């Protein structure tokens, strides 16, 4: 089943896919919105999984430039190595001749009797017992408006300055697509790109960040309506922030881990 946020389109070339951009795949101020970085990684994951016919194990995106609503992002899949169980692949996403992002990944699976996790889910209320929360820009018809978010721990939105710095840099959110579709690796990649949202909570100011990269590692995908996104900001220095996320199912199963570096930005209303 395709990820709920977009429908990746095939071409006559099995290694090329394309993604027309609309406002629902973008974020940012009116007139200057751009493709959400997690959408780019998600589309690349889906392109590689469909081309290689194997599930992604890990993928990392380097964001190079912006793509705007109304543009079409072409995604070219390269497969430099394909073994019996593992495929090493790469995607170059571009608008015309302008490269937007590069994604490297490994895909595959191996027979194994081991299935264990050592990560424990944080003790937080169920999503129905947590307050709804919107992105600091609000529900403006962009990508953020397609995600139902519930605040389980920390502060989120545009009133973080009154809360003071976080003692441990953690922000915990429940997330699900508003359409209620199934969770897949591409959807987790979109959720994972919210790591910079924890910067404002960590610093106690109205701040966030522009992602420089996004790395996701998939353990296993299990049926779940909500995803528990446990964000930890590790540090901020020299105008950059670094953090990670654990993505768990409602029953506490670890589905993926993610990490990012971001340019730290202070936010003002309507900017």
C-alpha positions in Angstrom: 0.0 0.0 0.0 1.4 3.4 -0.9 2.3 5.8 1.9 -0.7 7.9 2.7 0.9 11.3 1.9 1.7 10.9 -1.8 1.4 8.6 -4.8 4.8 8.0 -6.4 4.4 7.6 -10.2 6.2 5.1 -12.3 7.7 5.7 -15.8 8.6 3.4 -18.7 12.1 3.2 -17.0 11.8 0.9 -14.0 14.6 2.8 -12.3 12.9 6.3 -12.6 10.0 7.6 -10.7 8.5 11.0 -10.3 6.7 13.0 -7.6 4.5 16.0 -8.5 4.6 18.5 -5.6 1.6 20.2 -4.2 1.1 22.2 -1.0 0.2 19.1 0.9 3.7 17.8 0.6 5.4 21.1 1.5 6.1 23.3 4.5 7.1 26.9 5.1 5.6 30.3 4.8 3.0 31.2 2.2 4.7 31.9 -1.1 8.0 30.4 0.0 7.0 26.8 0.8 9.2 23.9 -0.1 9.1 20.1 -0.1 9.3 18.7 3.5 12.6 16.8 3.7 10.9 13.7 5.1 8.8 13.5 2.0 11.9 13.4 -0.2 13.4 10.6 1.9 10.0 8.7 2.0 9.6 9.0 -1.8 13.2 7.7 -2.3 12.5 4.8 0.1 9.4 3.9 -1.8 11.2 4.1 -5.2 14.0 1.8 -4.0 11.6 -0.7 -2.4 9.5 -0.9 -5.6 12.5 -1.0 -7.9 14.5 -3.6 -5.9 11.5 -5.5 -4.5 13.1 -5.6 -1.1 12.3 -3.8 2.2 14.6 -1.0 3.3 16.9 -1.7 6.2 18.4 1.8 6.5 18.4 4.9 4.4 20.1 8.3 4.8 19.3 11.5 2.9 21.5 14.5 2.4 19.4 17.6 1.6 21.0 19.8 -1.0 18.4 22.2 -2.2 14.7 23.0 -2.2 11.8 21.8 -4.4 8.7 24.0 -4.6 5.0 23.3 -5.1 4.1 22.9 -8.8 7.5 21.3 -9.6 8.1 17.7 -10.3 10.8 15.8 -8.5 12.4 13.0 -10.6 13.9 10.1 -8.6 16.5 8.0 -10.3 17.4 4.6 -8.6 20.9 3.3 -8.9 21.8 -0.2 -7.8 25.6 -0.6 -7.6 25.4 -3.9 -5.7 22.7 -6.6 -5.4 23.4 -9.8 -3.5 21.3 -12.9 -2.5 19.9 -11.1 0.6 21.0 -7.5 0.5 20.9 -4.7 -2.1 22.9 -1.5 -1.9 21.1 1.3 -3.7 21.1 5.1 -4.2 18.6 7.6 -5.3 19.3 11.0 -6.8 16.3 13.3 -6.6 16.3 16.3 -8.9 14.1 19.0 -10.5 15.3 19.3 -14.1 19.1 19.4 -13.8 19.1 20.7 -10.2 19.9 18.0 -7.6 17.6 18.3 -4.6 18.7 15.3 -2.5 20.8 12.2 -2.5 19.7 9.1 -0.6 21.9 6.0 0.1 20.3 2.8 1.5 20.5 -0.9 2.1 17.5 -3.2 1.4 16.8 -6.8 2.1 16.1 -9.4 4.7 17.8 -12.6 6.0 16.3 -15.7 7.6 16.8 -15.5 11.4 15.1 -16.9 14.5 16.2 -13.9 16.6 13.8 -11.0 17.3 14.6 -9.0 20.3 14.7 -5.3 21.4 16.4 -3.7 24.4 14.8 -0.3 24.1 11.9 0.3 26.5 9.0 2.5 25.5 8.7 5.7 27.7 5.9 5.7 30.3 3.5 8.3 28.8 -0.3 8.5 28.5 -2.1 6.9 25.7 -2.8 9.2 22.6 -6.4 9.6 23.5 -5.4 10.9 26.9 -2.9 13.5 25.4 -3.8 16.9 24.2 -3.9 17.6 20.4 -1.2 19.9 19.2 -0.5 21.6 15.9 2.8 22.7 14.3 3.8 26.2 15.2 2.6 27.4 11.8 -0.8 25.8 12.5 -2.9 23.7 10.1 -2.2 25.7 7.0 -3.0 23.0 4.4 0.7 21.9 4.2 2.2 18.6 5.2 1.9 19.2 8.9 -1.9 19.5 8.6 -2.0 15.9 7.4 -0.6 14.5 10.6 -2.6 14.1 13.8 -0.2 14.9 16.7 -0.8 14.4 20.5 1.7 15.9 23.0 2.8 13.2 25.5 5.7 15.0 27.1 7.5 18.4 26.6 6.3 21.5 24.8 5.4 22.0 21.2 3.9 24.8 19.2 4.5 28.5 19.5 4.6 29.0 23.3 7.8 27.3 24.2 9.5 30.4 25.4 7.3 30.5 28.5 8.3 26.9 29.5 12.0 27.3 30.0 14.7 24.9 28.8 14.0 21.2 28.9 16.1 19.4 31.6 16.8 16.4 29.3 16.1 17.6 25.8 13.2 15.2 25.2 10.0 15.8 23.4 7.5 12.9 23.0 4.7 13.0 20.5 2.1 10.5 19.3 1.6 10.8 15.5 -0.6 9.2 12.9 -1.8 10.1 9.4 -5.2 11.9 9.6 -6.5 9.6 6.8 -5.9 6.6 9.0 -3.9 4.6 6.5 -1.5 1.9 7.4 2.0 2.7 8.6 4.9 1.8 6.4 8.6 2.7 6.2 8.0 5.8 4.1 5.5 7.1 6.6 8.0 6.5 9.4 10.6 8.5 7.4 8.2 11.5 7.3 7.6 11.3 11.0 11.3 11.0 11.7 12.0 14.3 10.0 10.3 16.0 13.0 13.5 15.6 15.0 14.3 19.4 14.6 10.9 20.1 16.2 12.5 19.1 19.5 15.0 22.0 19.4 12.6 24.6 20.7 11.5 22.3 23.5 15.1 21.7 24.5 16.2 25.3 24.4 12.9 26.7 25.8 12.6 29.2 22.9 10.5 29.4 19.8 12.9 27.6 17.6 13.3 24.7 15.2 15.6 23.8 12.3 16.2 23.1 8.7 17.3 19.5 8.3 20.7 18.9 6.7 20.2 15.1 6.7 17.8 12.4 7.8 18.9 8.8 8.6 16.3 6.1 9.4 17.0 2.5 10.5 14.1 0.1 10.2 13.9 -2.7 12.8 10.4 -4.0 11.9 7.0 -2.6 10.8 4.1 -3.8 12.9 0.4 -3.0 12.7 -0.3 0.2 14.7 -2.6 3.2 14.4 -0.4 5.6 16.3 3.4 5.9 16.3 5.1 7.1 19.5 7.9 9.5 18.5 10.5 9.9 21.3 12.7 12.8 20.3 16.0 13.5 22.1 18.0 16.6 21.3 21.6 15.8 22.1 23.2 19.2 21.8 23.2 22.6 20.1 26.3 24.5 19.3 27.6 26.9 16.6 24.2 27.4 15.0 23.6 23.6 14.5 21.6 21.1 16.5 21.9 17.3 16.6 19.2 14.8 17.8 17.6 11.5 17.4 14.2 9.8 17.5 12.9 6.4 18.5 9.7 5.3 16.7 7.5 2.8 18.6 4.2 1.1 18.1 1.3 1.6 20.5 2.2 -1.7 22.3 5.8 -0.6 22.7 7.5 -2.4 19.8 10.5 -0.5 18.4 9.9 0.0 14.7 12.7 2.3 13.8 15.4 4.8 15.0 16.3 8.0 13.3 18.9 10.8 13.7 19.4 14.3 12.2 21.5 17.4 12.1 19.8 20.7 11.5 20.5 24.4 11.1 18.9 26.1 14.2 16.3 28.7 13.4 14.5 31.1 15.7 10.8 31.4 14.7 8.6 34.5 14.6 4.9 34.5 13.8 3.9 34.2 10.2 7.5 33.7 9.0 
